[in-house]
Amino acid sequence: MECKEFEHLIPDFLQKNMGYGVMEDFREHMDHCEACKEELSIQFLVAEGMRHLEDDGAFDLQKELDRRLEENRNRLLIHKKLLLARRHFFTALITAVCMVILLFLG
């Protein structure tokens, strides 16, 4: 992913409106590009800071960003585990069907 694409996707990330494939690429780029990580932090701080000022509440924006990034990472891990489990299930199902066919033909 290029920096320009990353920056274009920041609003989708902030609104939690990103598919898993894009999310994975987004996270990978962020983990390797300090400039984009900083841009995400700035945009998050501005958006959330304005929202919290309007609500007139106390807040720790960096802690909130860290929490959101951790939540995002956990969602990706769960998604990957589900994909892997589904792949194993279908492999086992195909193997069982083949064995049944072989039993009837043998």
C-alpha positions as CSV (number, residue, x, y, z in Angstrom):
1,M,0.0,0.0,0.0
2,E,1.2,3.5,-0.9
3,C,1.2,6.4,1.6
4,K,-1.4,8.3,-0.5
5,E,-3.8,5.3,-0.4
6,F,-3.2,4.9,3.4
7,E,-4.1,8.6,4.0
8,H,-7.2,8.3,1.8
9,L,-8.4,5.3,4.0
10,I,-7.9,7.0,7.3
11,P,-11.5,8.2,7.5
12,D,-12.8,4.7,6.8
13,F,-10.6,3.4,9.6
14,L,-11.8,6.1,12.0
15,Q,-15.4,5.3,11.2
16,K,-14.8,1.5,11.5
17,N,-15.9,1.1,7.9
18,M,-13.1,-1.0,6.4
19,G,-13.2,-4.6,5.1
20,Y,-10.8,-7.2,6.5
21,G,-8.5,-7.3,3.4
22,V,-8.1,-3.6,3.3
23,M,-7.8,-3.5,7.0
24,E,-4.9,-6.0,7.0
25,D,-3.0,-4.0,4.3
26,F,-3.7,-0.7,6.2
27,R,-2.4,-2.2,9.4
28,E,0.7,-3.6,7.7
29,H,1.5,-0.3,6.1
30,M,1.0,1.6,9.4
31,D,3.3,-0.8,11.2
32,H,6.1,0.0,8.7
33,C,5.6,3.7,8.0
34,E,6.1,6.2,10.8
35,A,4.9,9.1,8.7
36,C,1.5,7.4,8.0
37,K,1.2,6.3,11.7
38,E,1.7,9.9,12.7
39,E,-0.9,11.1,10.2
40,L,-3.4,8.6,11.5
41,S,-2.7,9.8,15.0
42,I,-3.1,13.5,14.0
43,Q,-6.4,12.8,12.2
44,F,-7.7,10.7,15.1
45,L,-6.7,13.3,17.7
46,V,-8.5,16.1,15.7
47,A,-11.7,14.1,15.1
48,E,-12.0,12.6,18.6
49,G,-10.8,15.8,20.3
50,M,-13.5,17.8,18.6
51,R,-16.1,15.2,19.5
52,H,-15.0,15.1,23.2
53,L,-14.9,18.9,23.4
54,E,-18.5,19.0,22.2
55,D,-19.5,16.4,24.8
56,D,-17.6,18.4,27.4
57,G,-16.0,15.3,28.8
58,A,-12.5,14.4,30.1
59,F,-10.5,12.2,27.8
60,D,-7.1,10.7,27.0
61,L,-6.9,10.7,23.2
62,Q,-3.7,8.7,22.9
63,K,-5.1,6.0,25.1
64,E,-8.3,6.0,23.0
65,L,-6.3,5.6,19.8
66,D,-4.2,2.8,21.3
67,R,-7.5,1.1,22.4
68,R,-9.0,1.4,19.0
69,L,-5.8,0.0,17.3
70,E,-5.8,-2.9,19.7
71,E,-9.5,-3.6,19.1
72,N,-8.7,-3.5,15.3
73,R,-5.8,-5.9,15.7
74,N,-8.0,-8.3,17.7
75,R,-10.7,-8.2,15.1
76,L,-8.2,-9.1,12.4
77,L,-6.8,-12.0,14.4
78,I,-10.3,-13.4,15.0
79,H,-11.1,-13.0,11.3
80,K,-7.9,-14.9,10.3
81,K,-8.7,-17.7,12.8
82,L,-12.2,-18.1,11.4
83,L,-10.9,-18.3,7.9
84,L,-8.4,-20.9,8.9
85,A,-11.0,-22.9,10.7
86,R,-13.3,-22.7,7.7
87,R,-10.5,-23.9,5.5
88,H,-9.8,-26.9,7.8
89,F,-13.5,-27.7,7.9
90,F,-13.8,-27.8,4.1
91,T,-10.6,-29.8,3.8
92,A,-12.0,-32.4,6.2
93,L,-15.4,-32.4,4.5
94,I,-13.8,-33.0,1.0
95,T,-11.6,-35.8,2.5
96,A,-14.6,-37.5,4.0
97,V,-16.6,-37.3,0.8
98,C,-13.7,-38.7,-1.1
99,M,-13.4,-41.6,1.4
100,V,-17.1,-42.4,1.1
101,I,-16.9,-42.4,-2.7
102,L,-13.9,-44.7,-2.5
103,L,-15.7,-47.0,-0.2
104,F,-18.7,-47.3,-2.6
105,L,-16.4,-47.8,-5.6
106,G,-14.0,-50.1,-3.9
